[in-house]
Amino acid sequence: MGAAAASLEVAEVEVFYGALQVLDRISLAVAGGEFIALLGSSGCGKTTLLRAVCGFVPVTRGRIAVSGRDITDLPPDKRDMAMVFQSYALWPHMTVAQNISYGLKLRGVDRAAIAGRVATMLAMLRLGGLTERRVTELSGGQRQRVALGRALVINPQILLLDEPLSNLDARIREDVRHEIKMLQRELGITTVHVTHDREEAMVMADRIVILDKGRIAQMGAPEEIYNNPNSPFVADFMGAGNVVRLRARRLAEGLAIEEGPNNDALTLAATKLHDRLPQSGAIVAHFRGEAARLHAPDAAGDGDLVLRGRIAQASYPGGVWRYSVRVGDDHFLVDDKRRLPVGETVGIGLPVDALHLYVANP
């Protein structure tokens, strides 16, 4: 079973809620069989974009097409899409099999065909032993599988996932996200997934689209966005939340970071730079705590940017110690396998490859 891999095109789409613009000229092309994650914080427009694609929200301007067919003005039931909701949206008085078969009955599929397709879906979702059980008797993970089965059994061209895992606990969520991804690959169905969870987007999606205030902030493969965020906003959202304010001068051979009250001078090779940096002036460097190294204040690593500070707080989330290091008026979170005393003076060594550099806001 499984629908043909349909492509999806969103071109210059704008959506308004009254006078408030929620989507601002969004353009996105999803290849057939591709898994796209729409990632962003609350209010960024990701759910509105998903609902515009499926027809629940009218488009003010722009175009939406599936495999070249314009569906912008079609009602939701004519778009050949299926959505899995955060709330599951299952019928509590129905059994597992009845919930999964509901969409087929609405479409007038004959009883024998329904039985065959539901049986196939139950086996695929590992729900075979729960066929006659009411959904109110299921766990959260099982309910989510039922909701997924109900969406997939109608063979939609596009599968839309609206934060379907946010109601599950952490352990079950990790299992279900891998199951959904494996099923999506097996069926080859084009999928758009809304989430606010960075790790969820990273492990499930072929490409990530980060939204901010109704616009696309960056779009690309998970490793590309993680390693090369194009702005301070994206760097922060992708986990590089430590921010160092520096002053620098552009040189022919690279960038000279000036010595400050809490950092040593350092020259970066031109190959480590990008065009967004100024010729000289204030810059910010974003970095992740796991990319830093703690050492004695004067034991700098070769080519590292070194910040000097004092451990202000320590915690143990598992596997490593997490330290809050005070550097001047700032605090940075840094991971280290060693247990170090609070109050100890340390150096934070930052390899050049761990730094994401940007022009400082005025």
Steps between C-alpha positions, in 0.01 A plus 500: 500500500604865504432801283716616214770738615346841440692825503377807688562863403425804714564821305501851652223410744362767731243446774329767709287467812306822464763774477771277646735342246593149614682369189714735292580381145584141593644293216585132540545206263467147640614214278298181465568270795687767695453552875499871592489635856363848568686609811454807715377644825134571580352770279756470218240388243584130461155366591332768288713392203398136552134597523528714188643200314210276603236769439392577857633856468430716191795643311492875444763495226718238336457148367503143632540208259531121525692339214437811293123510565383827655305424818505849652123544493394137549322397823691268736313184394605550136875533562581129553688566823477354848590662830604351833416736786670565833179400682463171302135596420381138526142385556494383865197268453661314208749215494847521350383342174193724479707815548750399232227404253292815554641696206457205265133468593445869430649444155263212425765228484341152506517290816743238370749761378473684832575182694808428289643849522435531873666162565806608305520828692455330838787263422720785380437697820534195730142538622371160391418378851301814579251492212182487710622708792350845556750781456430624854672181623822570310823670604599835350745337261238249384243776446748690289557192286124467451480866393786443257332187363173685444688763300706257292233240422329736251823517295537882505743675269631717784526417871485795741612462862397773745726449805373141534753398768478790743252322731724194544755454775868521406574128469190418295551810286847383400368158397204637302706760311723223362198286415337784308819567306544132411137476388529818294806362321334164442192662345694774321233755589570874487479631856492842668548495876447796736704495821661731753744225604844545340614143564177362357551696179867395479437126527187483284532749215686494170491879509413751770321830442550743789230765522519833681221758505330356195812475284748226421816572699699206354429182309729202443612154605521450878880485503528813285279709729663358813857564383443819298216707649463814289400741779518548877132402521557166327822434696316555828205287392732217395663484841791746470355719774828615656579847361834680533529868409833583335676764296682411183697644207489362147841411362611387157575155640193474726350657810684628807298466819623764742600420855226584749470506878414127503637362173833471322568634151466258211535513121261289294593386152294637212369150423311506831313821417193594301374811324263600780786628717596868490841638412539588867291567807280312745420135433332219693615139517244229574610158627358180650600390847603153382745652250698687770788370711571594860862530607731707718469873418842517334503155335360609165448254219680576178282731289217517755319811608544503878258657748602531865244462776387319811264204551180638652282190503520127423238235417506143370241433225662163422821401324666838555510779754336824392661818628382857502819700458494870581710708262473868589128576509408198286433136582578215259387138522783256435509119522795303635546139609698601807354605833638846579436712810272802494709814530798363305661738251501346152563575136236419239678382187295549182631335182457721196270243336264526798446875453212646302589862430260783418483877491385632839168679511546876541 
